[in-house]
Amino acid sequence: LFDASSVGIAAGADVDAAYVNGDLIYMSFTTNGIIVPGVGSVNDEDVVLYNRVTNTWTLYFDGSDVGLTTDGEDVDAFEILPDGSVVVSILTTGAVPGVTGIQDEDLIRCVGTFGPTTTCVWSWYFDGSDVGLTADGEDVDSVSAASGNLYLSTVGNYTVAGLSGGNDDVFVCNSSVTGVNTSCS
């Protein structure tokens, strides 16, 4: 679908999260200090945007502007919701203004403005422990939201009510109720 090295990204810059919307490709990298043409150095808590029509890069989400500042607060999964808010999962544990105790199986939501200067109000979006994601390896590393459902994948094996699988699976939280008290049907 997309070869980032053909548009100025160094070959060693591993993408760990991506979202595609037509000709717009959003991505986050696994390490700090990735040089992005027209943007400069980006870190693992940032999301950049490549526009295939204009052949340009921009900084879409600056995680350090909104509290993702410690080691382990690497954005390893994200989704842009229809209302324009951004939902992220982080690599290990962390906290942002207004939300503490974030684990790697959780999703937090940023409602605000995006670009080189990012602002937001954070809230819980998906508490993985509410639906049984508590074991090592149940780190959410992929998310997609569609029609009231959350499609998820994890770094390792997972077990939720009535279902278990491996890191190569995608499972769905049907009719998801999001927020502090997350539930799936």
C-alpha positions in Angstrom: 0.0 0.0 0.0 2.7 2.5 1.0 6.5 2.6 1.0 7.5 5.4 3.3 11.2 5.0 2.3 10.2 6.1 -1.2 9.1 9.5 0.2 11.9 10.4 2.5 11.6 8.2 5.6 14.8 6.3 6.6 14.6 2.5 6.0 15.1 1.8 9.7 12.0 3.8 10.8 9.5 1.1 11.8 5.9 2.0 11.8 4.0 0.6 14.8 0.6 2.2 14.2 -1.2 3.4 11.0 -4.6 4.7 9.8 -5.5 5.1 6.2 -8.3 7.4 4.9 -8.2 7.5 1.1 -5.1 9.4 0.1 -4.2 10.3 3.7 -1.9 8.0 5.6 -1.4 8.6 9.3 1.4 6.8 11.1 3.4 6.6 14.3 6.9 5.2 14.6 8.5 2.8 17.2 11.4 5.1 18.1 12.3 8.7 18.8 14.2 11.0 16.4 12.7 9.9 13.1 13.4 12.6 10.5 10.3 13.4 8.5 10.7 15.6 5.4 9.1 19.1 6.0 8.4 18.2 9.6 11.8 17.4 11.3 12.4 15.0 14.1 9.3 13.2 15.5 9.1 10.9 18.5 7.2 7.6 19.2 4.3 9.5 20.9 3.6 11.5 17.7 1.5 10.8 14.7 2.5 12.1 11.2 0.3 12.5 8.2 1.3 11.8 4.6 -0.9 13.2 1.8 -0.4 11.2 -1.4 -2.1 13.8 -3.5 0.2 16.7 -2.5 3.2 14.5 -1.6 3.6 16.3 1.7 4.2 15.3 5.3 2.7 17.1 8.3 2.8 16.6 12.1 -0.8 15.6 12.9 -0.6 14.7 16.6 2.2 16.0 18.9 1.9 13.6 21.9 4.3 15.7 24.1 2.0 18.7 23.8 -0.8 16.7 25.5 1.1 14.8 28.2 2.6 11.8 26.5 6.1 12.5 27.8 7.5 9.5 29.6 9.3 6.4 28.3 6.6 3.8 27.5 4.0 6.4 26.5 4.7 5.4 22.9 1.5 5.5 20.7 1.3 1.9 19.5 -2.3 2.0 18.2 -4.6 4.8 17.3 -7.8 5.6 15.5 -9.4 8.8 14.3 -13.1 8.8 15.1 -15.8 10.3 12.8 -16.0 13.3 15.1 -12.3 14.0 14.5 -11.1 13.0 18.0 -8.1 10.7 18.3 -8.1 7.5 20.3 -4.7 6.1 21.3 -3.2 3.1 23.1 0.2 3.4 24.7 3.0 0.8 24.8 3.2 0.3 28.6 1.6 2.4 31.3 1.1 6.1 31.8 -1.0 9.1 32.7 -2.1 12.2 30.9 -3.9 15.2 32.3 -7.3 14.0 33.6 -6.6 10.3 33.1 -4.3 8.2 35.4 -3.6 4.5 35.6 -3.5 3.9 31.9 -2.4 0.4 31.0 -1.3 -1.0 27.6 -4.7 -2.7 27.0 -6.6 0.6 27.3 -7.6 3.3 24.9 -7.8 7.0 25.8 -9.5 9.7 23.8 -8.2 13.1 22.9 -10.8 15.7 21.9 -9.1 18.9 20.8 -7.1 20.5 18.0 -4.4 18.7 16.0 -1.3 19.6 14.1 2.1 20.9 15.1 0.5 22.4 18.2 -1.9 19.7 19.7 -4.3 20.4 22.4 -6.9 18.2 24.0 -9.1 17.1 26.8 -8.4 13.5 27.6 -10.9 10.9 28.7 -11.2 7.1 29.0 -12.4 5.5 25.8 -11.8 1.7 26.4 -10.8 0.2 29.7 -9.4 -3.2 28.6 -9.6 -4.6 32.1 -13.4 -4.1 32.1 -13.7 -6.7 29.3 -11.1 -9.1 30.6 -7.8 -7.9 29.1 -5.5 -8.0 32.1 -2.8 -10.6 31.3 0.7 -9.9 30.0 0.6 -9.8 26.2 -2.9 -8.4 26.1 -1.5 -5.0 25.0 -3.8 -3.5 22.4 -1.6 -2.8 19.4 -4.3 -2.3 16.8 -7.7 -0.7 16.9 -10.4 0.2 14.4 -13.8 1.6 15.2 -16.8 1.1 12.9 -20.6 1.0 13.3 -20.4 1.0 17.1 -17.9 -1.8 17.2 -14.3 -1.9 18.2 -12.0 -4.2 16.3 -8.9 -5.0 18.3 -5.7 -7.0 18.1 -3.1 -7.6 20.8 0.6 -8.1 21.1 0.2 -11.7 22.4 -2.5 -14.1 23.2 -5.8 -12.8 24.6 -8.8 -14.1 26.5 -12.1 -12.3 26.9 -15.5 -13.6 27.8 -16.3 -16.6 25.6 -13.3 -16.0 23.3 -9.6 -16.4 23.1 -7.0 -16.2 20.4 -3.5 -15.1 19.4 -1.6 -12.1 18.4 -2.4 -12.7 14.8 -6.1 -12.4 15.4 -8.5 -9.5 15.2 -11.5 -9.7 17.6 -14.5 -7.4 17.9 -16.1 -5.7 20.9 -19.6 -5.6 19.5 -22.0 -2.8 20.4 -19.2 -1.3 22.5 -20.1 1.0 25.5 -17.1 3.2 25.8 -15.7 5.2 28.7 -14.9 4.5 32.3 -17.2 1.5 32.4 -16.4 -0.3 29.1 -18.6 -3.2 28.0 -19.0 -5.3 24.9 -21.8 -7.7 23.8 
